[in-house]
Amino acid sequence: MSHVTAHVLDAVVGAPARGLTVVLETADGTPLATAATNDDGRVPELGPQTLESGDYRITFRTGEYFAGRNQPTFYPFVTVNFTVRAEEAHYHVPLLLSPFAFSTYRGS
């Protein structure tokens, strides 16, 4: 399993956000992985199986996702910065999304 996974739900339609691009980067912007959400709105494999301790970020390309649905959005990107401790086996980053609001938390 990847050290980092993600899940995106589209609150407007009450369904998973399929085909939304997700990018994992180091804090300085070095790309580590790019993937798209599956039919369940999940990215089960995002990056390596382990990461060194430090700061990272996930960017959800929400503008592209909403443009594909002819829906304007205030947030063309949602970036979540987080800290990894290498001894922890897994980080899950869920995103609840609408065109004009979002929320996230550390999932399990």
C-alpha positions as YAML, in Angstrom:
chain: A
units: angstrom
residues:
- id: 1
  name: MET
  ca: [0.00, 0.00, 0.00]
- id: 2
  name: SER
  ca: [1.11, 3.52, -0.73]
- id: 3
  name: HIS
  ca: [2.19, 5.63, 2.25]
- id: 4
  name: VAL
  ca: [-0.37, 8.25, 1.16]
- id: 5
  name: THR
  ca: [-3.89, 7.70, -0.18]
- id: 6
  name: ALA
  ca: [-6.76, 10.09, -0.89]
- id: 7
  name: HIS
  ca: [-10.54, 10.10, -1.31]
- id: 8
  name: VAL
  ca: [-12.69, 12.83, -2.87]
- id: 9
  name: LEU
  ca: [-16.45, 13.17, -2.52]
- id: 10
  name: ASP
  ca: [-18.44, 15.67, -4.58]
- id: 11
  name: ALA
  ca: [-20.96, 17.21, -2.17]
- id: 12
  name: VAL
  ca: [-22.99, 18.77, -5.02]
- id: 13
  name: VAL
  ca: [-24.00, 15.44, -6.53]
- id: 14
  name: GLY
  ca: [-23.53, 13.36, -3.38]
- id: 15
  name: ALA
  ca: [-21.18, 10.94, -5.12]
- id: 16
  name: PRO
  ca: [-17.49, 10.15, -5.50]
- id: 17
  name: ALA
  ca: [-15.48, 12.62, -7.60]
- id: 18
  name: ARG
  ca: [-14.28, 10.41, -10.45]
- id: 19
  name: GLY
  ca: [-11.28, 11.36, -12.57]
- id: 20
  name: LEU
  ca: [-9.99, 14.19, -10.37]
- id: 21
  name: THR
  ca: [-6.21, 14.61, -10.65]
- id: 22
  name: VAL
  ca: [-4.24, 14.45, -7.40]
- id: 23
  name: VAL
  ca: [-0.54, 15.38, -7.08]
- id: 24
  name: LEU
  ca: [1.76, 14.48, -4.18]
- id: 25
  name: GLU
  ca: [4.80, 16.73, -3.72]
- id: 26
  name: THR
  ca: [7.48, 17.50, -1.21]
- id: 27
  name: ALA
  ca: [7.13, 20.81, 0.64]
- id: 28
  name: ASP
  ca: [9.52, 22.46, -1.85]
- id: 29
  name: GLY
  ca: [7.36, 21.39, -4.80]
- id: 30
  name: THR
  ca: [9.26, 18.35, -6.03]
- id: 31
  name: PRO
  ca: [6.64, 16.06, -7.58]
- id: 32
  name: LEU
  ca: [6.50, 12.53, -6.18]
- id: 33
  name: ALA
  ca: [3.36, 11.11, -7.80]
- id: 34
  name: THR
  ca: [0.31, 12.00, -9.85]
- id: 35
  name: ALA
  ca: [-2.88, 9.96, -10.07]
- id: 36
  name: ALA
  ca: [-6.57, 10.32, -10.81]
- id: 37
  name: THR
  ca: [-9.41, 9.28, -8.54]
- id: 38
  name: ASN
  ca: [-11.10, 6.01, -9.47]
- id: 39
  name: ASP
  ca: [-14.84, 5.30, -9.78]
- id: 40
  name: ASP
  ca: [-15.13, 5.37, -5.99]
- id: 41
  name: GLY
  ca: [-13.34, 8.75, -5.81]
- id: 42
  name: ARG
  ca: [-10.26, 7.12, -4.31]
- id: 43
  name: VAL
  ca: [-6.56, 7.18, -5.03]
- id: 44
  name: PRO
  ca: [-5.39, 3.95, -3.40]
- id: 45
  name: GLU
  ca: [-1.81, 4.30, -4.69]
- id: 46
  name: LEU
  ca: [-0.28, 7.76, -4.46]
- id: 47
  name: GLY
  ca: [3.47, 7.67, -4.27]
- id: 48
  name: PRO
  ca: [5.91, 5.33, -2.63]
- id: 49
  name: GLN
  ca: [5.28, 2.77, 0.10]
- id: 50
  name: THR
  ca: [7.36, 4.86, 2.51]
- id: 51
  name: LEU
  ca: [8.22, 8.52, 2.88]
- id: 52
  name: GLU
  ca: [10.88, 10.20, 4.96]
- id: 53
  name: SER
  ca: [9.71, 12.29, 7.88]
- id: 54
  name: GLY
  ca: [8.95, 15.84, 6.80]
- id: 55
  name: ASP
  ca: [6.41, 18.14, 5.24]
- id: 56
  name: TYR
  ca: [4.50, 17.24, 2.09]
- id: 57
  name: ARG
  ca: [1.51, 18.48, 0.16]
- id: 58
  name: ILE
  ca: [-1.29, 17.07, -1.91]
- id: 59
  name: THR
  ca: [-2.86, 19.23, -4.58]
- id: 60
  name: PHE
  ca: [-6.31, 18.34, -5.84]
- id: 61
  name: ARG
  ca: [-6.90, 19.84, -9.32]
- id: 62
  name: THR
  ca: [-10.48, 20.84, -8.64]
- id: 63
  name: GLY
  ca: [-10.70, 23.44, -11.41]
- id: 64
  name: GLU
  ca: [-10.13, 20.80, -14.09]
- id: 65
  name: TYR
  ca: [-12.67, 18.52, -12.43]
- id: 66
  name: PHE
  ca: [-15.41, 21.16, -12.30]
- id: 67
  name: ALA
  ca: [-14.60, 22.48, -15.79]
- id: 68
  name: GLY
  ca: [-15.28, 18.98, -17.10]
- id: 69
  name: ARG
  ca: [-18.76, 19.30, -15.61]
- id: 70
  name: ASN
  ca: [-19.35, 22.86, -16.89]
- id: 71
  name: GLN
  ca: [-19.44, 24.03, -13.27]
- id: 72
  name: PRO
  ca: [-17.68, 27.24, -12.21]
- id: 73
  name: THR
  ca: [-15.61, 27.01, -9.04]
- id: 74
  name: PHE
  ca: [-13.91, 29.43, -6.68]
- id: 75
  name: TYR
  ca: [-11.12, 26.93, -5.95]
- id: 76
  name: PRO
  ca: [-9.15, 25.83, -9.04]
- id: 77
  name: PHE
  ca: [-6.82, 23.89, -6.72]
- id: 78
  name: VAL
  ca: [-7.13, 22.60, -3.17]
- id: 79
  name: THR
  ca: [-3.74, 22.10, -1.57]
- id: 80
  name: VAL
  ca: [-3.39, 20.26, 1.71]
- id: 81
  name: ASN
  ca: [-0.06, 20.57, 3.52]
- id: 82
  name: PHE
  ca: [0.72, 17.87, 6.07]
- id: 83
  name: THR
  ca: [3.56, 16.42, 8.11]
- id: 84
  name: VAL
  ca: [4.69, 12.82, 7.79]
- id: 85
  name: ARG
  ca: [6.35, 10.85, 10.54]
- id: 86
  name: ALA
  ca: [8.22, 7.98, 8.87]
- id: 87
  name: GLU
  ca: [7.33, 5.52, 11.62]
- id: 88
  name: GLU
  ca: [3.62, 5.86, 10.83]
- id: 89
  name: ALA
  ca: [2.61, 3.41, 8.14]
- id: 90
  name: HIS
  ca: [-0.17, 5.30, 6.35]
- id: 91
  name: TYR
  ca: [-1.67, 8.72, 5.73]
- id: 92
  name: HIS
  ca: [-5.14, 9.09, 4.23]
- id: 93
  name: VAL
  ca: [-6.30, 12.53, 3.05]
- id: 94
  name: PRO
  ca: [-10.06, 12.78, 2.34]
- id: 95
  name: LEU
  ca: [-11.59, 15.81, 0.65]
- id: 96
  name: LEU
  ca: [-15.26, 16.79, 0.72]
- id: 97
  name: LEU
  ca: [-15.69, 19.11, -2.22]
- id: 98
  name: SER
  ca: [-18.16, 21.58, -3.70]
- id: 99
  name: PRO
  ca: [-17.51, 24.45, -6.13]
- id: 100
  name: PHE
  ca: [-17.43, 27.06, -3.34]
- id: 101
  name: ALA
  ca: [-16.37, 25.12, -0.24]
- id: 102
  name: PHE
  ca: [-14.25, 22.18, 0.86]
- id: 103
  name: SER
  ca: [-13.20, 20.36, 4.01]
- id: 104
  name: THR
  ca: [-10.50, 17.85, 4.78]
- id: 105
  name: TYR
  ca: [-9.17, 15.90, 7.73]
- id: 106
  name: ARG
  ca: [-6.70, 13.15, 8.51]
- id: 107
  name: GLY
  ca: [-8.47, 9.93, 7.64]
- id: 108
  name: SER
  ca: [-7.69, 6.39, 8.65]
...
